[in-house]
Amino acid sequence: MVTRQMPNLHDIFELMQFKKPELNARKRRLDAALTIYDLRTIAKRRTPAAAFDYTDGAAEGELSIARARQAFEDVEFHPGILKPAPSVDMSTEILGGPSALPFGIAPTGFTRLMQTEGEIAGAGAAGAAGIPFTLSTLGTTSIEDVKKTNPQGRNWFQLYVMREREISYALTRRAAAAGFDTLFFTVDTPVAGARLRDKRNGFSIPPQLTLGTIINAIPRPWWWIDFLTTPKLEFASLSTTGGTVGELLDAAMDPTISYDDLEIIRGMWPGKIVIKGVQNVEDSKKLIDLGVDGIVLSNHGGRQLDRAPIPFRLLPEVVREVGKDATVMVDTGIMNGADIVASLALGAKFTLIGRAYLYGLMAGGRQGVDRTIEILRSEIERTMKLLGVSSLGELEPKHVTQLTRLTPVGAPAPARAPRARAASSR
């Protein structure tokens, strides 16, 4: 029998610790976000559909982005036991400089559309966290203003090759003059992918008001107040506006981009040069043999060719072929710090986040980007501790198995363990 007694009021009060209410609504909602998907939920609630879908969507059936995220979820980790890792070092050297964490912010176009702080929030948060920030050719903040925002941090510039080559050359010279240390020469956008959400939403640049957009905006007045009371939304590096994103890309980009263009830009750029948008082993080998400083395995976040190769699935083979000393980076589909840890274990030197950063931006401006970085940082740290590794250099392929859902026709099926014979009842 359990002995019962009258409750002691002192004991009750000790158990009842009331949490101090958070009066700042932005901080309250960001503190409640425990994952990047939580930030996505907040972002969707606070952002008009056309702007949210521009960020969240991908090309055609959106199979590439779904497969990329699924590939990260289909990871099995193999922790070591009795290997204490009370503290972990998440810092790394990448492209000749330091990064406090093994990821940087990827280039994103028209960023102030999502939330008016745009690239200023991204560059500021990256600088505070000690990680690189990448400005897109299609960014909405100038090269010089990003440098002002992040004067001591690492700024990278992503370059598209335009039909009017002098535009690309001028941007290259401006980024170099501003002290950007790395150029991302992007090769996966000779023409625009078919981004059907944008077409269905009637999304254009500059945004056009329709009855549907007005109805969708009614419960989101804060977005429109920000939009209408801040500087005009336009490309900071380009003068071309008017039309859907696809139409603008098709008008500006050149499908004849070639290795000759790479050689010209390479001759102009004084810093590191990285090729972004590599999607097969053959191209990876050729680029590394040419002596580029790095490659990014990427299918543009699934926004170009739908059903393109999954960068994370491609990673082990590329690392095997180009050597463990080559600077191979990966993006597309990263939504958790564990995705970053898995990539590093399979040989990536660095990773880039795009949508994850934008979800934070839409959820809460600069504070939301800070929250994105903090969530990923804590997930990386926890995953490393649970694996029993104290530094990024200790991560190895033995820590990760990529589980298979999609097997190419003609490829050998994974070996199955022999089935145990059922015990006979006779």
N, C-alpha and C positions, 0 to 999 in steps of 0.2 A: 504494500500500500504506500502511495506517495503521501507524505506529510504535507498538509496544506496550512497556509497561514494568511493572515490579512496582508494585503499588499502594502509595502513600505513606500510612502510618497516620495522619499528621497531617491529610492531606486528607480521609481517611475520617471522622475524628472531627469535622471542620468541617462535613461534610455531614449528620452524624447529630446533630441537635439534638433531644434528648428533651424533650417537653412536660411541664411540671410537672403532676402529677395534681391534679385538683380534688376535694377530699375532701367538700365540701358537695354532697349529692346534688341538692338543689333548684337550686342555682346551675349545677351541671353540666348538668342537663336543660334549663334555660332558655337557657343559653349555646349549646346545640346547636340551639335553635329559630331558624331563619333567616327564617321567614315566618309569617304568621298561620295558615296551614294547618298548619304544624309545631306551633304552639301548640294548635290544634284536636285534632291527633292525640294529644298529651300529655294534654289535657283529657279526651278520650274514654277513655283508658286509666285515668285516675285517678278518674273520677267515676261513680257508679252510673248505670245506663241511664236511669232515670226522670228524674233531675235533668239529665243531659246532654241528653236528648231534649227536655226542657222548654225548654232554651236553644237547641238546634240546630234544633228543628223549626219548622214553619210551619203554615199552614192547609191543610186538605184535601189536595190532591195536591202541595202545596208548589211549584206552578208559578211563583208570583210571585217567591219568593226565588231560584229557579234562574234565571229570566229576568233578574232584576236583576243577579246576578253575571255572567251571560253577557254582558249589555250592556256591563259594564265591560271584560270580556275582549275584546269586539269593538270595541276602540278602536285606531285607527292614529294614532301620533304623527308629527309633522312637525318634526324638529329643524332649527334653523338652524346653519349651519357657520361657522367662523371667528368665533364670538361667544364669547369667553372668559367663563366664569363660575366662576372659581376659588373663590369663596365665594358663598353664596346667603343671602338674608334670608327666612326662612319665617314671620316674625311678621306679624300683621295686627290691624286694629281691627274689632271686631264688637260691635254693639249697645251702643255707647257706652263700650267698654272694650277693653283689650289682650288678645291671646292670642299666646303665643310660637309656636304652630303653627296651621295652618288647619283644625284639627278639635278637637272637644270630645267628652266622654263623654256618650252619649245616656242618657235615662232607661230603667232596666230594673227590672222588677218581681221581687219575692221573691229578691233578689240573694244573700242569705246562704244560700239553698238550694244554690247552685252551689259556694260555698266560704265558710266561716264568717266570714271577714274582710269579705265583702260590700262594702257602700257605703263603709265606712271605708277599705278598700284603694283603691277607685276615687277617692274624694275626696282621699285623701292623695297618690296618684300624680299626679292632675290638678294639685293645688296645687304639687307639686314640679316638674312640667313647665311650669307657667305656662299651663295651658289650662283652660277651664271644665268644671265637673262638674254634671250634671243629676240631681237626685233625683226619683224617681217617686212619685206618689201611692201606688203599691203597693210602695214600698220597705220594707226591713226594718231601716232605721236612721232614727232620728227627724231631723226638720229641725234641731233644736238640736244633736244630736250630729254631724251632718255639718258644721255651722258650726264646732264645736269642732275638728274634724279639719282643716278647711281655713279657718282664721280670716282669712287675708289673701288667699285666692284668690277666684276668681269662682264663685259657686254659683248655679245656676238651679234652678227648681222646675217640674215637669210636673204639670199639674192635669187630673184627670177631673171632669166634672160628674156628681154623684151624684143619685140619686132624692131623697135627703134633702139638699136644697140647702145647708142650714146646715153640713153636713160640709165641703163644698167651700169655703164662705165662711170657715169657721174655719181651714182649711189655708192659704187665701190670706193671711189676716191673720197667721198664725204665720210663714209664709215671709217676709213683708214685715218683720215685727218682727225676724227673725233676720238681716236684711240681704241676703237673696237679691236679686240685681239684675234678674233676668229671669224671666218666667212663660211657660211653654209651655202654652197652652190647646189641649188635644188634642181633635180633632173626628172621628177615624176609628173610634171605639169605642162606637157607640150600643148595640151588642150584641156579644157575644164571637164571634170566628171559631171555626170547627170545627177544633180542634187535635187531629188524630186520633192522633198519637203519644201524647199524654197519656192519651187514652181507652184506647188499647191497652195502655199500661203500667199502667193503674189508678192514675195519678198524681193525688194529691189534696193539699189543704192543710188541716191538717198532713199530712205524708207518712204513709201507712199501710203497715205491714209485711205482706207476703204471702210465700208460699213462694218465689215468683219473685224478689222484691226481696232476700230473705235470701241466696239462691243467688248473685245478681248481686253482692251486697256482700262476699261472702267474700274475693275477691282484692283488695278495696279497704278494708281495715280502717281506714286513716288517715282516710278520709272520715267513717266512723261514729264514730271516737274524737272527732274535731272536733265532729261534730254533737251527740254526747251529753254533751260536757264544756263546752259553751258555752251562753249564755243561750237560752231557748226561742225557736224560730223562729216568728215571727209578723209580721204587718203592723205597722209602727211608727205609721202614721197612721190605721189602720182597726181596728175591733174585730171585724169580720165574719170568721169562719174556718169551715172545714168544707165540703168538697166540692171538685170539680175547679176549675181556674182559670176555665174557661168558666162554670160555675155561679155562682161568686163574682162574676164580672164582670156576668153577666146580672142577678144580684140587686142589685148596687150601681149599675150604670150606668143612665142614663135615655135611651131612644131618642127622646125628644121634645126633646133638646137643640137650641137654635136660636140665631139671631143675638141674640135678646133676652138669652139667658144670657151671651153674649159681652159685651154692653153692660154688664150688671150687674157681671161680674167686672172688666171694664176700669175701671169706675168705682171699684172697691175697691183696685185694684193701683197702687202709686205708681211702679213701675219700668217697664221695657220689657215689652211683651207680644207674643208670637209665636204664630202659629197653626200647630200641628203636625198633619200628616195631610192636607194639600192635595193633590188628585190630578187637577185639570184647570185649563185656562187661564181659564175663565170665573170660577171661584171665586177664583183668584189675583188677577184684575183687580178683583173686587169688594172683596176684603179690602184690597188696596193702596189702592184708592180710599177705603176707610173710614179709612185712616190707621193701620193696625196697624204695629208696628215691624218686623215681618218675618214670613215664612212658611217652613215647612219642607215641601218636596216629599217625601212619605213615604207608603208603603203599610203602615206599621207592621211593617217587616221581613218582609212577606208573611204576617203572623200573623192578619190579619183577613179581607179579601175576597181569595180566591185569584183569579188572573188579573186582578188590578188593574193599572192603568197602571204602567209602570216609571219611577220618579222620574228616573233619569239620562237616559232617553230623552225625557222630558217637559221637561227643563230648558231646552234652547235656545229652544223655543217660548214658554215662560213668560217668560224673560228678554227675549225680543223684544217681548212684549206689555206687560209691566209696566214696562219701562225698566231700563236698566243700573244706575241708582242705587238701585233697590229692594233691600232685603235679602232675597235668596232663598237659602235653605239647602237641603241635600239629605242624605238618609240612605237606608238600605236597600241591602245588598249590598256595602258597602265592605270589601274584604279586603286591599288593597294601597295603599301610598302613591301609586302611579301612578293609582289610581281617584280619589284626592283631587285630584291635579294636573289630571286630565282634567275633573273637575267645575268646578274654579276657572277653567280655560281657557274653558269654555262658559258662564261667567257667574255661577256660584254664589259667594256671598260667604264661605261657611263650610260645613263638613260635620260630621256626627256619626257616631260609631261605637258600635255596640251589641254585637253578637255578638263582634266582634273583641276588645273589652275583656273580655267574659265568658270567652272562651277563655283569655286570659291569666290571669284570676282563677282559673279551675279548674285551670290548669296549675301555678300557683305562688303564689297569694295576692297580696299587695301587690307582691312582686318580679315576679310574672307580669304584672301590669298595667303595671309599669314597663317590662318587656320588650316588651309590645305597643306602647307609645308609642315606644320606641326603634326598633323595627323599622319602624314607619310613618314616623318622622322620617327615618331613613336612606334609605328608599325615596323619600320626597318629595325629599330633597336630591339624591340621585343622578339622579332623573328630571329635575329642573330643570336640573342641570348638563349632562346629555346633550341637553336641548332648547336649551341656550344662553341660559337666562334667569337673571338674578341676583336677582329679586324676584318676589313673587306678582303684583304689578301688571303685570309684563311678559307674563304668560300671556294669550293671546288665542285666539278660536275657530280661527284659522288653524293653531294647534298641534295640533288634534285633528280627526279624522274619525270619526264614529260609523258603523261598518259595519253593514249591514242584514241581519238574518235574518228578522225578522217584519215583513211589509209589510201594512198594512190593505187589505182588499178594496176595490177601486175606486181605490186610490192608484196614481199612475203608477210604473211599474217603473223602477229606476235605469237610467240610460243606460249602454249597453255600448260599450266601445271597439270599433272595427271590427276584425274578424279579419284577421290578415295572410294574404295569399294564398300558398298553398304554392308553392314553386318547382317548376316543371315539370321532369321528368327527360327530357322529350322535346326 
